[in-house]
């Protein structure tokens, strides 16, 4: 099984970011120790990437950021067109061939560490170099592990990733790519991905108590366009382990085939035909975007 090792060298990040109304050098961003995002984890974020030197699916990512902020009663302090122009400016300033755009909104400064003032949020746009997964993962498939857990307010992309981070050592020891959350015998989502299964040619994915992914929605559209039967419904743990194929979707992963879950082989242990077809369809869409 291929183990994915992320690049933790912070030198790949920068040069410029956007912080509370200004484009600044990353090193000059100074967040108050009394920011309620730091003290209480009160914040949301979104991760977008570029394709052909422009933001990929910006409208969808913007709307999800707005929805997540609204769920916590936070205000996104700029309009969509202004956001687009800032992102485009940062892309030029930083000059990465391919970029990750990480947008963060927190409740901002809190004098008592608990309450916050609407309209005084901390707003940051970070740029990072996009490092894709190794090609072998898409050719051979990846392994994942499971964890009994359900995220708090899963419909919003909140900054609380305690469970995912707490289990990184277990994931690494297993040589796994992702952690799949299961609650009361029901498959939910992975720590940074959505999950799909294929059974008898039908493409099936959870729709409740999850973060609705941008790539997830795109894959559903592509599957339907190619006359595949699609179902958004609950998936039991038993169903998942008896699936013909399983795959993950995410902004930074596209479609990743899953051939092993908790050391149990999925299907024949190889990348399945439906997954291969969807990978090809997504690659075509992305290439022509």
N, C-alpha and C positions, 0 to 999 in steps of 0.2 A: 504494500500500500504506500502511496506517495504521501509524504508529509509536507504540508505547505508551511514554509517559514517566512513570515512577513519581515520586511526590511524595517528595522527600528531605528535606523540612522536618521536623526532629526535634521541632518544637513540637507535631506531631500525636500524639506519643507521650506517655503518662503519664496521670494524675497519680500513680497508685499501682501498685506491683508487689509480688510476694511473693519474699522472699529469705531462704533458709536458716531458715525457721521463723517469719518475721514479715512482716506487711504493712507496707511502708515506701514513702516517696516515692522515685520513680525516681532522683532526684539523690543519694539517700543510699546507693545500692547501691555497695559497695566490694569489688571482687574482687581477691584477692591476685595480684601479678605472678608468683607462683610457683604459680598454679593450673595444673594439668596440661592443662586445656582450652585455656588461653592458650599455654603453652609448647610443647605437643605436639599440640594439636588433639584431645585425648582427651575426646570428649563426644558426646552425642546430643541431638536436639531434636524437637519436633513443632509443627505449626502448625494451629490449629483456628480456625473462625470462628463467629460467632453468626447465628442466624436467629430472628426474632420475639422478640428480646431474651433469647435463651437459647443456651447452647452447642449447636452443631449436630453431631450424631453423636459426642457426648462418649465414649460407651463404646468406640467403635471407635478413636478417637484415643488414649484412655488405654491400650488394649491394645497399640497399635502402639508407643507410648512405652515401655511395659514390655518389649516384645519387643526393641526397639532397645537399651535399657539392658542387658538380659540378654545380648545378643550381645557387648557389650563388658565384661561382668562388673561393670556398675555397678548401684547400688541406687537405686531411686526411694524417697525417704525418707518418703512419706506414702501412705495408703491411698486407694483410688478415691473413697470418699464424702467424705473430707476434702478431696481435690483438687477435687471438684465444688463443695463449699461455698465454698472459697477463690476459685475462678473466679467463682462467682455474686456473691460479696462484692466482688471487684475490678470486675466489670462495673457494679455499682451505684455504687461509688466513683468510677469514671472517667467514667461517663455518656455514652459514645459511643453514637450511634444504632445503629451496626453496628461490631463489634469483631473484631480479630484477637487470638487468644490464642496466645502463643509460649512454649512450655515448654522449658527447657534443663536438662540434667543433665551435669555434667562430673566428672572424677575428683577435683576439689578440690585443696587445697594439697598440694604435693609438695616435700619438703625437698631432694631431689636432682634434681628436674626430670624424673624418669623413672618412679619407682614411685608408687603411691598406696595409700591405706588404704581398703578397702571400708567403707562406713558413714560416710565423711567427705566424701561428694560435695558439690559445690556445686549447689544447686537453685534455679531462678529461674522465675517466671511473669511474663511481660511482657504488657502490654495496649497495643494500638495501634488507631488508627482504621482501619476497613476502607475502602479506596478501590477500588471495582470497576474493571474494564477498561472502556474506552469502549464504548458500545452498538454503534458502527459495526463493531467487530471481529467481533461475533457475526452481524451482518447481511451483511458483505462477506467475512469470512474474514481470516486472518492468514498471514503468511509466516514460515517458519522456515529455519534453516541447519543443516547437519550437521557433526559433529565425530567423528573417529575416537578413541573413548575408551570405557572401561568403568570405572564407579565401584568403588572399593575397598569391600568388604563391602556390596554394593548392597541386601541384605535389611534393613539397618539404616539409619535416618535419622541418619547421623553428621554432625558439624559441618564436615567437610572438603568445601568447595565450591570448591577452588582452580581446577579446570579451568573451571568455569562463570564464575567471577569474572574469570579470566585472559582469557576470550574475550568479555567484555562489549563491548569496543570494536569487535570484529569484528561482533558481533550488531547493535550500534547502527548501524554503517556500512552494513549490509545492510538496515536498516529492518525487522529481523525481531523476532518476539515471543519466540522460544525457540530453544534449541540442542538438536538431536536427536543422541543418541550412537549411533554405529555401531561395532561391533567384529567384525573378521573377516567382513565382509559381512552381519552380522546386526543388525537394528534392536533397540535395547534400550529406551531411555526418553529423555525430554527432561531438561534440567537441573533443572527444578522441576515437571515434569508427567509423566504417563503418555501414551502414544501409542496410537491406534487407527487401523485402516484399514477401509474397506468395499469389498468386491469381490463383484459379482453378488449383492448383498443381504445378504451375510454380514458380521457385525461381528467383526473379528479384532484381537487384541492380544497382545503378548509376555507370557510368564509366568515366564521364567527370567532370572536375573541382573539383576533390577530391584527397585526398591522397590515393594511392592504398595500402591498408593494407595487411600485411603478412597473418593474419588470414583470411581476406576476400578472398584472392586468394586460400588458403587451403580449405576453405569451398566450394568454387566454384568447385574445383577439386573433393572433396568428393561427392558433389551433383551429378555431372556428372557421377562419378563412380557408383553411385547408381541409375542411369537411370532417374534422375530428370531433367526436362526441365529447363535450365538456360538461363537467358537473362541479358546482361549488356547493359543498355540503360537508357534514361531519365525517371524519375518517376515524375508525377505531384502531387501536393499537394492533389488534389481530389482523385487520385488513392491510395495514401498512406492511407488516412482515410477510404477508402472502401476496404482495403486489408483484406484477410482472416486471415493472420498472419503477424507479423512484428518481426524482431529480429535484434540485434546489434552484431558486431564482433569486437574483439580487442585482443591484446596480453595478457593483464591482465584480460580479461573478458571471453575469449573463445566465446561462443554463449549465449547471454542473450535474453530471450523472452521479447517482449514488448506487454503489454496488454492494455495500455492506453496512449494516446497522447493528451496533453492539456485537460485532464479530459474527453476525448471522448474514449469510449470503442472500441477496435479493435477486429473484429470478434465477438466471443461469450464471450470475456473478459477472456479467459483461454489460457494456452499454447497449441498451435496447434500441430497436428500430424506430419507435415513436420518439424517443429522446433524441436520437441522431437526426431525425427529420426536423424536429423543432429547433435544434441547435443550428441547422443549416438555414432554416427560415429566418431565425433571429439574426444570424450573421448577415444575410442578404439585406434585411431591413436596416440594420445598423450601418452597413457599408454604404447604403444609398441615402442615408439620412441627410 
